[in-house]
Amino acid sequence: MADSGPLYLGLDLSTQQLKVLAVKSNLETVFEEAVSFDDDLPSYGVRKGVFVNEKDDEVFAPVAMWIEALDLLLQRMKNKGFDFSRVKGISGAGQQHGSVYWSKSAESLLSSLSTEKSLLEQLSTKAFSWKFSPNWQDHSTSEQVAAFDDRVGGDDLLAKATGSGGHHRFTGPQILRFVQLHPEEYAATSRISLVSSFLASLFLGKIAPIDISDVCGMNLFNIETKTWDDRLISLAASPSGTDPAATKVLYEKLGEVEPDGGKNLGPISSYFVKKWGFPTDCAIIPSTGDNPSTILALPLHPQDAIVSLGTSTTILMSTEKYYPSPAYHMFNHPTQPGLYMFMLCYKNGGLAREEIRDAVNKAKGIHDHSWAQFNEAAIETPVLGKTSPNDKAKLGFYFPLPEIVPNVQNPGFYRFEVDNTSKKVEESKGWDVTHDARAIVESQALSMRIRSAPLLDPKNPQPRRVYLVGGGSRNKAIAHVLADVLGGIEGVYKLDVGNACALGAAYKALWAVERRDSGESFEDLIGSRWSEEGKVEKVMDGYKKGTWEAYGDVVQAYTEAEAKVQRGEVKGDTSLI
Ligand code: XUL
């Protein structure tokens, strides 16, 4: 008999693709499809999903492209025979921080869509007051970020209130810049969505509330008081920061935040029922950010870390401690009130590794983007580039783009050496580029180790398990070096679940629809149905006695060297070879 049980969709509107994944109630993934912005929608002319205006440090994406991607994705699902009538719930994951500016006719357009036409034809351009969405790689808001930090008395106090110090990509500073640069378009804006709530709004047929976890990527929501922070809303609303009428207007544009990540926001809009055959009772569940969604791809234990090796590289942990610091981000957990998500996000993660890969290849006379030489160099280079115990340790910092962690405005490559006895750190006169293959991964992993330390149990200062997800997780050399630096009591694992953030979104939709009225938690429901088989593969032992300690020895030197780079005290190189 043909399978007829319920299906749950998880969508991921990420930087370069729109993906969808369908799961059954038993968590089995039964369908996957994707649309690539660069390859499938070339008429927009984006590269890696975005436009870059280098002059003003702006990075942004056309909203119409995302809408056309959804039209195309649904068409592809239909062409492959996907049975829309089984879908009982939809949730999504969106690249974080990006904002979408709806026009005053948006609500009426969304609620009266005709099945004769595509979403693109009906929504773009009329439903938007601004046709672009600022991207998380944007760094045009230095002035606004300073104003946000100042507003509450410094970046540590901003982190205490909102979970993060001021960041270029965070939505509050982006909104303030929009108010300053585009006052007419801002005045013509009825509502502002995050990328996640924009996605939910399309399916809901009306503007969806902002999600309780993704809202923490705005520098506007006070995690301690669980409400918008009036000091920050009034700053984002008007450059003077003291205009009550403007503040009221911004509150209206932002709307309410939905505290329950599993809330049924309402049934799917009739457009999708009539055009694609979704059932009328298909529930729309809040979409969250791609990172919070990733931690929902498995029942994550305390002391477990997920390292996501995508365009950006992130480390994620779920924690009971609200321990904010400007050095990292804390978000509300997407499904469990009282839990938090710790996150570090490196803009240069994958990008920097790829630059070094290409430089190593070039030095060896290879002119393609294969990883073999990089991997060999990363594995064969000894720990910290030290061939014998008395050698100096090599430390590198690689920022082809301005970096988020640490906040470095000037791109560059920086190499340091640490004396074995005095532990003094000095700029290096340079080394062979093959050393950089290990040094880049060591450097990223050391940053993760140092910054996540306050969240770990002081008696057990290593993660229990490190799970790798994303494109780079297939790379054994990266896993090897991460394991050396981070340790991991049970080891390093590859989470082989396809797209982790789309899967997390699908699980969230499933939990929201199937949880018992008693308020069964996400962990309980997913944990009781989850099996590691076929999904989790141990790729490396974690803790290696002596190795983990060797990295501990350079923590102080690393911190000093990084501070020199951040303060602009060292010049750095503009190319690797
Ligand atoms: C997180 C961040 C990125 C984007 C990528 O703060 O900016 O990870 O969410 O999609």
Boltz pocket constraint, residues with backbone or C-beta under 6 A from the ligand:
constraints:
  - pocket:
      binder: B
      contacts: [[A, 14], [A, 15], [A, 94], [A, 95], [A, 96], [A, 97], [A, 136], [A, 169], [A, 217], [A, 289], [A, 290], [A, 291], [A, 312], [A, 314], [A, 345]]
      max_distance: 6.0
